[in-house]
């Protein structure tokens, strides 16, 4: 059986469309990872894994100012993918 994963990114963790999709994913047994700017929010509570990303301008709920939130999400994605690929490489060498 193939595993399924829903990854969502929301600065507030309260984005309506992501909450609807996350609820649907949860009902269908799909694992959820959330990347949010705060650990206490609706998406984090739904997620199987919730990662809080530093947000220098948490009060900017309309994303009008420059922020490090989205670049930090991208850097964490790169790090996690790099770690995953390294683990796959090590496992293939062992086998």
PyMOL commands that set and color helices and strands:
alter all, ss='L'
color gray80, all
select helices_A, chain A and resi 16-27+42-46+69-94
alter helices_A, ss='H'
color red, helices_A
select strands_A, chain A and resi 5-10+31-36+49-52
alter strands_A, ss='S'
color yellow, strands_A
deselect
rebuild
show_as cartoon
